[in-house]
């Protein structure tokens, strides 16, 4: 995904992504610029090894902020729109800390 694609259409036109999202995308794209195959493979592996903990932190942060929005008077529908047009039901699930269905393991397909 290029940084140019790190924009999404908002209700009032095109809105830029938050700086943190842009920086995250740029950091991931920077791996492509590592010319040495070994160095790139090692760097990507280290990032992927750290990702599960970071992913969990992002989910927990989103859940806390969604709960704060709800406690502040937003409806689930409004929160769903803020989160990119997801359903009110999904927004409520996020607020409750519920995760989507996991894909079946390859041996279960």
C-alpha positions as CSV (number, residue, x, y, z in Angstrom):
1,X,0.0,0.0,0.0
2,X,1.5,3.3,-1.0
3,X,1.3,6.4,1.2
4,X,-0.8,8.0,-1.5
5,X,-3.4,5.3,-0.8
6,X,-3.3,6.1,2.9
7,X,-6.2,8.4,2.4
8,X,-9.8,7.6,2.8
9,X,-12.9,9.4,1.7
10,X,-14.7,11.0,4.6
11,X,-18.2,12.4,4.7
12,X,-17.1,15.9,3.7
13,X,-14.7,14.8,0.9
14,X,-11.2,13.3,1.1
15,X,-9.6,13.3,4.6
16,X,-6.0,12.5,5.2
17,X,-5.2,9.6,7.5
18,X,-3.8,10.5,11.0
19,X,0.0,11.1,11.0
20,X,0.5,7.9,13.0
21,X,-1.2,5.8,10.4
22,X,0.9,7.3,7.6
23,X,4.1,6.8,9.6
24,X,3.2,3.1,10.3
25,X,2.5,2.5,6.6
26,X,5.8,4.3,5.6
27,X,7.7,2.2,8.1
28,X,6.3,-1.0,6.7
29,X,7.0,0.2,3.1
30,X,10.6,1.0,4.1
31,X,11.4,-2.7,4.3
32,X,11.2,-2.8,0.5
33,X,14.1,-0.3,0.4
34,X,16.5,-2.7,2.2
35,X,18.7,-3.9,-0.7
36,X,20.4,-6.7,1.1
37,X,18.1,-9.8,1.0
38,X,19.5,-11.2,4.3
39,X,19.2,-7.9,6.2
40,X,15.6,-7.4,4.8
41,X,14.5,-10.9,5.7
42,X,15.9,-10.5,9.3
43,X,14.3,-7.1,9.8
44,X,10.9,-8.3,8.5
45,X,11.1,-11.4,10.7
46,X,11.8,-9.3,13.8
47,X,8.9,-6.9,13.0
48,X,6.6,-9.9,12.5
49,X,7.7,-11.5,15.7
50,X,6.9,-8.3,17.6
51,X,3.6,-7.8,15.8
52,X,1.3,-10.0,17.9
53,X,1.9,-8.0,21.0
54,X,1.5,-4.7,19.1
55,X,-1.7,-5.9,17.4
56,X,-3.1,-6.8,20.9
57,X,-2.2,-3.3,22.2
58,X,-3.9,-1.7,19.2
59,X,-7.1,-3.8,19.7
60,X,-7.2,-2.9,23.5
61,X,-6.6,0.8,22.8
62,X,-9.4,0.8,20.2
63,X,-11.7,-1.0,22.6
64,X,-11.0,1.6,25.4
65,X,-11.6,4.5,23.1
66,X,-14.7,3.1,21.6
67,X,-16.1,2.6,25.1
68,X,-15.1,6.2,25.9
69,X,-17.0,7.4,22.8
70,X,-20.1,5.4,23.8
71,X,-19.9,6.6,27.4
72,X,-19.6,10.2,26.0
73,X,-22.9,9.9,24.3
74,X,-22.2,8.6,20.8
75,X,-24.5,5.9,19.4
76,X,-23.2,2.6,18.1
77,X,-24.2,3.7,14.6
78,X,-22.1,6.9,14.9
79,X,-19.2,5.0,16.2
80,X,-19.5,2.5,13.4
81,X,-19.3,5.4,10.9
82,X,-16.2,6.8,12.6
83,X,-14.5,3.4,12.4
84,X,-14.8,3.3,8.6
85,X,-18.4,2.5,8.0
86,X,-18.8,-0.7,10.0
87,X,-22.1,-1.8,11.3
88,X,-23.5,-0.6,14.7
89,X,-23.5,-4.2,15.8
90,X,-19.8,-4.6,15.0
91,X,-19.0,-1.3,16.7
92,X,-20.7,-2.7,19.8
93,X,-18.8,-5.9,19.6
94,X,-15.5,-3.9,19.4
95,X,-16.6,-2.0,22.5
96,X,-17.2,-5.3,24.3
97,X,-13.8,-6.6,23.3
98,X,-15.2,-9.3,21.0
99,X,-13.1,-10.4,18.1
100,X,-14.4,-11.4,14.7
101,X,-14.5,-15.1,13.8
102,X,-11.1,-16.6,13.2
103,X,-10.4,-18.3,9.9
104,X,-10.4,-22.0,10.1
105,X,-7.0,-23.7,10.3
106,X,-5.8,-25.1,7.0
107,X,-6.3,-28.7,8.2
108,X,-9.9,-27.8,9.1
109,X,-10.9,-26.6,5.6
